[in-house]
Amino acid sequence: LVKEYYSAQNLASDGYAATAPVDAYGPQNSFGFYNMVGNVWEWTSTRFESKDPRAPPVDPNTMVKKGGSFLCNPATCNRYRCSARMMFTAD
């Protein structure tokens, strides 16, 4: 499923063959704000700690990554929300 999802051809149906400029679709609410959710994952400097005492130990190099991406789907991501937090090994 992951391979099928990420290997899909970009048909440029939004008018852009690559990423669209941040203001490409105009304000999306009555306040005039653009792209409030964004399309980024943000690496943080926060170490990931499991809240479940039954969970296996976490690698000490594991950090919190938050946010969402248009690439999120049930096979690759944990929610598409600004406040979503996931664990990933730091680069």
C-alpha positions in Angstrom: 0.0 0.0 0.0 2.8 2.4 0.9 4.6 1.8 -2.4 1.4 2.4 -4.4 0.6 5.6 -2.5 4.0 7.2 -2.9 4.6 6.1 -6.5 1.4 7.6 -7.8 1.9 9.9 -10.8 1.6 13.6 -10.3 -1.1 14.6 -12.7 -0.8 18.3 -11.9 -4.5 18.5 -11.5 -4.1 21.5 -9.2 -2.2 23.4 -11.9 1.3 22.8 -10.4 3.7 20.1 -11.6 5.5 20.4 -8.2 4.7 22.0 -4.9 2.2 24.9 -5.1 3.2 28.4 -3.8 2.0 29.1 -0.3 -0.6 31.6 -1.4 -1.7 29.7 -4.6 -5.2 29.0 -3.4 -6.1 32.3 -1.8 -7.4 33.0 1.8 -9.3 30.0 3.1 -11.3 31.6 5.8 -13.0 34.9 6.7 -9.8 36.1 8.5 -7.8 36.0 5.3 -5.4 33.3 6.6 -3.6 31.0 4.2 -2.7 27.4 4.8 -3.2 27.2 8.5 -2.6 23.5 8.6 0.5 23.6 6.5 2.1 20.7 4.7 5.0 20.1 6.9 6.4 17.8 9.6 8.4 19.7 12.2 11.3 18.0 13.9 11.5 19.2 17.5 14.2 19.0 20.1 11.9 17.1 22.4 12.9 13.5 23.3 10.0 11.1 22.8 8.8 9.4 25.9 6.1 6.7 25.9 3.2 7.4 28.3 2.4 3.7 28.4 4.4 1.8 31.0 3.8 -1.5 29.1 5.4 -0.1 25.9 8.9 -1.3 24.9 11.8 0.9 25.7 12.3 3.8 23.3 15.7 4.4 21.6 17.4 7.4 23.3 17.8 9.0 19.8 14.0 9.1 19.3 12.6 12.6 19.0 9.1 14.0 18.6 8.0 15.0 15.1 4.8 17.0 15.0 2.4 18.4 12.4 1.0 16.8 9.3 1.6 16.4 5.6 -0.5 15.9 2.6 1.4 12.6 2.3 -0.4 11.4 5.5 -2.6 8.3 5.1 -3.4 5.5 7.5 -0.5 3.4 6.2 2.2 6.1 6.7 1.2 8.7 9.3 -0.5 9.3 12.6 -3.3 11.8 11.8 -3.2 15.0 9.8 -3.4 17.6 12.5 -1.1 20.4 13.6 -1.0 18.9 17.1 -0.2 15.4 16.0 2.9 14.0 17.5 4.9 11.0 16.3 8.1 9.4 17.2 11.0 9.2 14.8 14.7 8.5 15.1 16.6 11.7 14.8 18.9 12.1 11.8 
